[in-house]
Amino acid sequence: FLQIVYLVVVLGAWSVMFAHGYPWITASTYVSDYHKWNGYVVFLLCMSSYRYASIVSPGYITEKTLAKYDHYPYDNLLFVPNRICPTVGIPRLARSKYDRVTKVHIARFDHFCGWLNQAIGEENYRYFLWFLLVHVLMCVYGARVSYLLFYGDILEKDLLNATFYDVATGQEVKADWLVVAQYMFRSRFTMAANLLLMVVMSAVLGSFLGWHVWIASRGMTTNESFKWSDVKRWHKQEKKRYEEALKNGLPVGDDNLPPTTSSSSDIVSDNDVGCVGPTAIKSQSTVSSSNESPEKNDAPIMDPGPFPKNIYDKGFVENWKEVLFPRSLRKDALDRWRNSFQRMGQKVEKEIIADKPKAS
């Protein structure tokens, strides 16, 4: 559904620009004709980035591709080893997640994008960022050109010194920016609506792109960022319990209580993740739930210690290398995957030989 909405909005906005904006550019002395050719290039980039981001595989983990994507260590907090996915029956690799929409395990899962109808993971995250960047630049550029068209028209017609008449009363109205803006909006409604849309979407998409740049620079995915929010709530809650216990003279443990000593499922949630965050209600058993008071927590009172570190944060440069050059597409991962296929083939061959009936 969201794909249809996207196409209607984007193609509709471009139709308005081609039908009304381009003739206006031709007639305008304030906007050069080369912007029309730039528009064709931007349109092609827009459509191609959308198409590519929606068809490139995010990195599907199956029994046959486990070796290709098994390259991240477990942190024993967000991702715990020796766990089997109950749905598809394969090991749950670190940083991966089962996507209930596509019904496949996704390597370094970020989120499911309804606008692309595609899961975003290790192998297509870079194309998703490119898609966002192209659309931000498209909206900013389109808003700028549209603004120049309106501004040039105002100057050419000297509208700030013109006399306007109130349709309802017939009285003369002195021109100011508000009056001129109302006049331009009514006289060129479709282009004005297009300009407003591009301004709003520049801010929205720009903020969304900024969010992804920020978490990628810190070695996180959208999925992991919300898990870290759970850990932060857990740490804050346990710290508060510990400090209140000391204040009230209650018995406390002598050692720190790292989150790895607790059940990971009691600290972090495993909800579906969409473009704007988790799309499911958290489990009632989640300790980090904001509705659970410290008094109802029966866990041992111990100092939670320092806030745990993100082991996947390798620094700005290395983090972006993993985004732009995914580990699963590097030579060592492909060689490991190829070798696993050879071992699987040898195993199958031995089983076939073992099952053959002996000649009498």
BELFENVEN-V274004 format. One record per residue. N is the residue number from 1. PHI is phi in radians with two decimals (none if undefined). OMEGA is omega in whole degrees, 0 to 359 (999 if undefined). D_FIRST is the distance of its C-alpha to the first C-alpha in Angstrom with 1 decimal. Layout:
# BELFENVEN-V274004
n=[N | N]
phi=[PHI | PHI]
omega=[OMEGA | OMEGA]
d_first=[D_FIRST | D_FIRST]
This chain:
# BELFENVEN-V274004
n=[1 | 2 | 3 | 4 | 5 | 6 | 7 | 8 | 9 | 10 | 11 | 12 | 13 | 14 | 15 | 16 | 17 | 18 | 19 | 20 | 21 | 22 | 23 | 24 | 25 | 26 | 27 | 28 | 29 | 30 | 31 | 32 | 33 | 34 | 35 | 36 | 37 | 38 | 39 | 40 | 41 | 42 | 43 | 44 | 45 | 46 | 47 | 48 | 49 | 50 | 51 | 52 | 53 | 54 | 55 | 56 | 57 | 58 | 59 | 60 | 61 | 62 | 63 | 64 | 65 | 66 | 67 | 68 | 69 | 70 | 71 | 72 | 73 | 74 | 75 | 76 | 77 | 78 | 79 | 80 | 81 | 82 | 83 | 84 | 85 | 86 | 87 | 88 | 89 | 90 | 91 | 92 | 93 | 94 | 95 | 96 | 97 | 98 | 99 | 100 | 101 | 102 | 103 | 104 | 105 | 106 | 107 | 108 | 109 | 110 | 111 | 112 | 113 | 114 | 115 | 116 | 117 | 118 | 119 | 120 | 121 | 122 | 123 | 124 | 125 | 126 | 127 | 128 | 129 | 130 | 131 | 132 | 133 | 134 | 135 | 136 | 137 | 138 | 139 | 140 | 141 | 142 | 143 | 144 | 145 | 146 | 147 | 148 | 149 | 150 | 151 | 152 | 153 | 154 | 155 | 156 | 157 | 158 | 159 | 160 | 161 | 162 | 163 | 164 | 165 | 166 | 167 | 168 | 169 | 170 | 171 | 172 | 173 | 174 | 175 | 176 | 177 | 178 | 179 | 180 | 181 | 182 | 183 | 184 | 185 | 186 | 187 | 188 | 189 | 190 | 191 | 192 | 193 | 194 | 195 | 196 | 197 | 198 | 199 | 200 | 201 | 202 | 203 | 204 | 205 | 206 | 207 | 208 | 209 | 210 | 211 | 212 | 213 | 214 | 215 | 216 | 217 | 218 | 219 | 220 | 221 | 222 | 223 | 224 | 225 | 226 | 227 | 228 | 229 | 230 | 231 | 232 | 233 | 234 | 235 | 236 | 237 | 238 | 239 | 240 | 241 | 242 | 243 | 244 | 245 | 246 | 247 | 248 | 249 | 250 | 251 | 252 | 253 | 254 | 255 | 256 | 257 | 258 | 259 | 260 | 261 | 262 | 263 | 264 | 265 | 266 | 267 | 268 | 269 | 270 | 271 | 272 | 273 | 274 | 275 | 276 | 277 | 278 | 279 | 280 | 281 | 282 | 283 | 284 | 285 | 286 | 287 | 288 | 289 | 290 | 291 | 292 | 293 | 294 | 295 | 296 | 297 | 298 | 299 | 300 | 301 | 302 | 303 | 304 | 305 | 306 | 307 | 308 | 309 | 310 | 311 | 312 | 313 | 314 | 315 | 316 | 317 | 318 | 319 | 320 | 321 | 322 | 323 | 324 | 325 | 326 | 327 | 328 | 329 | 330 | 331 | 332 | 333 | 334 | 335 | 336 | 337 | 338 | 339 | 340 | 341 | 342 | 343 | 344 | 345 | 346 | 347 | 348 | 349 | 350 | 351 | 352 | 353 | 354 | 355 | 356 | 357 | 358 | 359 | 360]
phi=[none | -1.13 | -1.09 | -1.14 | -1.05 | -1.02 | -1.11 | -1.11 | -1.19 | -1.19 | -1.16 | -1.14 | -1.14 | -1.20 | -1.09 | -1.10 | -1.13 | -1.16 | -1.42 | -2.01 | -1.29 | -1.14 | -1.07 | -1.16 | -1.09 | -1.05 | -1.44 | -1.40 | -1.71 | -1.82 | -2.18 | -1.29 | -1.17 | -1.14 | -1.14 | -1.17 | -1.19 | -1.04 | -1.09 | -1.10 | -1.12 | -1.10 | -1.07 | -1.13 | -1.11 | -1.04 | -1.20 | -1.23 | -1.15 | -1.13 | -1.09 | -1.17 | -1.13 | -1.57 | -2.02 | -1.24 | -1.10 | -1.36 | 1.96 | -1.46 | -1.66 | -2.24 | -1.05 | -1.45 | -1.93 | -0.96 | -1.12 | -1.20 | -1.86 | -1.54 | -2.35 | -1.88 | -1.31 | -1.45 | -1.68 | 1.03 | -2.35 | -1.36 | -2.33 | -1.98 | -1.27 | 1.08 | -2.04 | -1.90 | -1.19 | -1.19 | -1.47 | -1.91 | 1.27 | -2.10 | -1.03 | -1.54 | -1.22 | -1.02 | 1.27 | -1.66 | -2.74 | -1.38 | -1.67 | -1.27 | -1.42 | -1.50 | 1.06 | -2.47 | -1.31 | -1.97 | -1.25 | 0.70 | -1.08 | -1.81 | -2.93 | -1.76 | -1.72 | -1.19 | -1.16 | -1.73 | 0.91 | -2.61 | -1.30 | -1.85 | -2.48 | -1.00 | -1.62 | -2.17 | -1.09 | -1.11 | -1.29 | -1.15 | -1.13 | -1.11 | -1.00 | -1.13 | -1.06 | -1.04 | -1.27 | -1.14 | -1.10 | -1.07 | -1.18 | -1.14 | -1.14 | -1.12 | -1.15 | -1.12 | -1.11 | -1.11 | -1.06 | -1.12 | -1.12 | -1.14 | -1.12 | -1.11 | -1.13 | -1.12 | -1.24 | -1.08 | -1.61 | 0.91 | -1.18 | -1.25 | -1.94 | -1.43 | -1.88 | -1.96 | -2.12 | -1.27 | -1.08 | -1.31 | -1.85 | 1.37 | -1.40 | -1.27 | -2.16 | -1.24 | -1.26 | -2.55 | -1.08 | -1.19 | -1.14 | -1.11 | -1.09 | -1.11 | -1.13 | -1.15 | -1.13 | -1.31 | -1.34 | -2.29 | -1.06 | -1.11 | -1.22 | -1.17 | -1.13 | -1.09 | -1.08 | -1.07 | -1.06 | -1.18 | -1.14 | -1.11 | -1.20 | -1.07 | -1.21 | -1.16 | -1.18 | -1.10 | -1.14 | -1.14 | -1.13 | -1.06 | -1.08 | -1.21 | -1.10 | -1.14 | -1.25 | -1.14 | -1.17 | -1.76 | 1.23 | -2.25 | -1.88 | -1.04 | -1.00 | -1.25 | -1.11 | -1.33 | -1.15 | -1.15 | -1.11 | -1.11 | -1.12 | -1.09 | -1.13 | -1.05 | -1.10 | -1.12 | -1.15 | -1.19 | -1.13 | -1.14 | -1.06 | -1.14 | -1.17 | -1.18 | -1.13 | -1.10 | -1.15 | -1.61 | 1.27 | -1.44 | -1.19 | -2.30 | -1.27 | -1.47 | -1.70 | -1.22 | -2.00 | -1.18 | -1.07 | -1.24 | -1.44 | -1.68 | -1.17 | -1.03 | -1.20 | -1.46 | -1.90 | -1.94 | -1.56 | -2.26 | -1.41 | -1.13 | -2.17 | -1.85 | -1.08 | -1.92 | 2.20 | -1.01 | -1.95 | -2.28 | -1.33 | -1.14 | -1.12 | -1.17 | -1.45 | -1.22 | -1.11 | -1.36 | -1.02 | -1.24 | -1.48 | -1.63 | -1.48 | -1.05 | -1.15 | -1.52 | -1.51 | -1.62 | -1.17 | -0.99 | -1.51 | -2.48 | -1.21 | -1.23 | 1.32 | -1.18 | -1.14 | -1.08 | -1.64 | -1.49 | -1.27 | -1.56 | -1.50 | -1.77 | 1.79 | -0.95 | -1.15 | -1.15 | -1.10 | -1.33 | -1.11 | -1.21 | -1.31 | -1.40 | -2.27 | -0.94 | -1.03 | -1.19 | -1.81 | -1.47 | -1.04 | -1.12 | -1.21 | -1.18 | -1.14 | -1.10 | -1.17 | -1.12 | -1.15 | -1.16 | -1.13 | -1.11 | -1.14 | -1.12 | -1.13 | -1.13 | -1.14 | -1.12 | -1.10 | -1.14 | -1.16 | -1.14 | -1.10 | -1.15 | -1.49 | -1.22 | -1.21 | -1.27 | -1.20 | -1.43]
omega=[182 | 175 | 179 | 178 | 179 | 183 | 179 | 182 | 185 | 180 | 176 | 179 | 178 | 177 | 177 | 180 | 180 | 185 | 185 | 183 | 183 | 175 | 179 | 178 | 180 | 182 | 185 | 175 | 182 | 181 | 183 | 180 | 182 | 177 | 177 | 178 | 174 | 180 | 178 | 179 | 180 | 179 | 179 | 177 | 179 | 183 | 181 | 178 | 177 | 181 | 183 | 181 | 184 | 182 | 181 | 181 | 178 | 185 | 183 | 179 | 175 | 179 | 182 | 183 | 181 | 183 | 182 | 186 | 183 | 182 | 176 | 177 | 174 | 179 | 180 | 177 | 175 | 184 | 185 | 182 | 174 | 176 | 181 | 177 | 181 | 183 | 184 | 173 | 177 | 179 | 178 | 182 | 178 | 178 | 178 | 178 | 175 | 179 | 184 | 178 | 180 | 178 | 180 | 172 | 183 | 179 | 183 | 185 | 176 | 177 | 173 | 181 | 180 | 180 | 178 | 187 | 188 | 171 | 179 | 183 | 188 | 190 | 179 | 180 | 180 | 179 | 174 | 178 | 177 | 176 | 179 | 182 | 180 | 183 | 175 | 180 | 179 | 182 | 179 | 181 | 179 | 179 | 180 | 180 | 180 | 178 | 180 | 177 | 179 | 182 | 179 | 179 | 179 | 180 | 181 | 182 | 180 | 187 | 180 | 177 | 181 | 176 | 180 | 179 | 176 | 183 | 184 | 186 | 182 | 181 | 176 | 180 | 179 | 183 | 168 | 185 | 181 | 180 | 179 | 179 | 177 | 179 | 180 | 180 | 181 | 184 | 179 | 188 | 185 | 179 | 178 | 178 | 177 | 179 | 179 | 179 | 182 | 178 | 180 | 182 | 175 | 181 | 183 | 182 | 177 | 177 | 180 | 177 | 178 | 177 | 181 | 176 | 181 | 183 | 178 | 179 | 180 | 177 | 181 | 169 | 176 | 178 | 182 | 181 | 178 | 173 | 177 | 174 | 176 | 180 | 179 | 178 | 178 | 182 | 180 | 180 | 181 | 178 | 179 | 178 | 181 | 181 | 178 | 178 | 177 | 181 | 183 | 178 | 179 | 180 | 177 | 178 | 181 | 185 | 174 | 178 | 178 | 182 | 181 | 178 | 178 | 176 | 181 | 181 | 177 | 183 | 182 | 178 | 180 | 182 | 171 | 183 | 176 | 184 | 185 | 175 | 181 | 183 | 180 | 178 | 181 | 178 | 180 | 182 | 184 | 183 | 186 | 180 | 183 | 181 | 183 | 181 | 180 | 182 | 182 | 182 | 182 | 180 | 179 | 179 | 180 | 178 | 181 | 178 | 180 | 180 | 183 | 181 | 176 | 184 | 181 | 177 | 183 | 184 | 187 | 185 | 182 | 179 | 180 | 173 | 180 | 177 | 185 | 180 | 185 | 181 | 184 | 180 | 178 | 187 | 183 | 179 | 180 | 176 | 178 | 178 | 180 | 179 | 178 | 176 | 179 | 178 | 178 | 179 | 178 | 179 | 179 | 180 | 179 | 179 | 180 | 179 | 180 | 183 | 181 | 179 | 180 | 179 | 180 | 999]
d_first=[0.0 | 3.8 | 5.4 | 5.3 | 6.5 | 8.8 | 10.2 | 10.8 | 12.6 | 14.4 | 15.5 | 16.3 | 18.5 | 20.1 | 20.9 | 22.6 | 24.6 | 25.6 | 26.6 | 28.2 | 28.7 | 30.4 | 33.1 | 33.7 | 34.3 | 36.8 | 38.7 | 38.7 | 41.7 | 40.0 | 37.1 | 38.0 | 36.6 | 35.8 | 32.7 | 31.2 | 31.8 | 30.3 | 27.2 | 26.8 | 27.2 | 24.7 | 22.1 | 22.8 | 22.7 | 19.3 | 17.7 | 19.8 | 19.1 | 15.4 | 16.0 | 18.6 | 17.0 | 14.1 | 16.7 | 19.7 | 20.4 | 20.5 | 23.6 | 23.4 | 26.3 | 27.9 | 31.5 | 32.3 | 30.9 | 32.3 | 35.1 | 33.0 | 31.1 | 34.0 | 35.3 | 34.7 | 37.2 | 36.4 | 37.2 | 37.9 | 35.8 | 32.1 | 32.6 | 35.4 | 37.0 | 37.7 | 34.5 | 32.7 | 29.1 | 29.4 | 26.2 | 27.0 | 30.7 | 31.1 | 32.6 | 30.4 | 31.2 | 31.6 | 28.5 | 26.2 | 23.7 | 22.0 | 18.2 | 17.0 | 13.6 | 15.2 | 18.4 | 20.7 | 23.1 | 22.3 | 25.3 | 25.7 | 22.3 | 20.8 | 17.3 | 13.9 | 11.7 | 8.0 | 8.2 | 10.1 | 8.7 | 12.4 | 15.3 | 17.7 | 21.3 | 24.8 | 24.4 | 21.3 | 21.8 | 23.9 | 21.4 | 18.8 | 21.7 | 22.4 | 18.9 | 19.3 | 22.8 | 22.1 | 19.6 | 22.1 | 24.9 | 23.0 | 22.4 | 26.0 | 27.5 | 25.7 | 26.7 | 30.3 | 30.7 | 29.4 | 31.8 | 34.7 | 34.1 | 34.3 | 37.2 | 39.0 | 38.7 | 40.2 | 43.1 | 43.7 | 44.0 | 45.7 | 43.5 | 44.8 | 48.2 | 47.1 | 47.8 | 45.0 | 45.4 | 43.7 | 42.4 | 43.1 | 46.7 | 47.7 | 49.1 | 49.0 | 46.6 | 47.6 | 45.0 | 43.3 | 40.1 | 38.2 | 39.6 | 38.8 | 35.2 | 34.7 | 36.3 | 34.2 | 30.9 | 32.0 | 33.4 | 30.6 | 27.6 | 24.8 | 26.3 | 26.9 | 23.4 | 22.3 | 25.0 | 23.9 | 20.3 | 21.7 | 24.2 | 21.7 | 19.3 | 22.5 | 23.5 | 20.2 | 19.5 | 23.2 | 23.5 | 20.7 | 22.5 | 25.8 | 24.7 | 23.9 | 27.1 | 29.0 | 27.9 | 28.2 | 31.7 | 32.6 | 31.6 | 28.7 | 25.0 | 22.5 | 23.0 | 26.7 | 26.8 | 25.7 | 28.1 | 30.8 | 30.1 | 30.9 | 34.1 | 35.0 | 34.8 | 36.9 | 39.4 | 39.8 | 40.3 | 42.8 | 44.7 | 45.0 | 46.2 | 48.8 | 50.1 | 50.4 | 52.2 | 54.7 | 55.2 | 56.0 | 58.1 | 55.9 | 56.3 | 53.9 | 53.5 | 55.4 | 52.8 | 49.4 | 46.4 | 43.9 | 40.4 | 41.0 | 43.4 | 40.8 | 38.1 | 35.1 | 32.8 | 34.8 | 34.1 | 30.6 | 27.4 | 25.1 | 21.8 | 18.3 | 17.6 | 14.5 | 14.7 | 16.8 | 18.8 | 19.3 | 16.7 | 19.3 | 22.7 | 25.7 | 28.2 | 31.1 | 33.5 | 32.4 | 35.5 | 33.7 | 32.1 | 33.1 | 34.1 | 36.8 | 40.1 | 42.6 | 45.2 | 43.1 | 42.8 | 45.4 | 45.0 | 48.3 | 48.9 | 49.1 | 48.6 | 45.1 | 46.6 | 45.0 | 41.2 | 40.1 | 39.3 | 36.2 | 37.7 | 34.8 | 35.6 | 38.0 | 38.2 | 36.3 | 37.3 | 36.8 | 33.5 | 32.1 | 33.8 | 31.7 | 28.5 | 29.6 | 31.6 | 30.0 | 32.7 | 31.2 | 31.7 | 35.3 | 38.3 | 39.4 | 36.1 | 36.0 | 39.7 | 39.1 | 36.3 | 38.6 | 41.5 | 39.5 | 38.7 | 42.4 | 43.3 | 40.9 | 42.4 | 45.9 | 45.1 | 43.7 | 46.8 | 49.1 | 47.5 | 47.9 | 51.5 | 52.2 | 50.8 | 53.0 | 56.0 | 59.3 | 61.7 | 64.6]
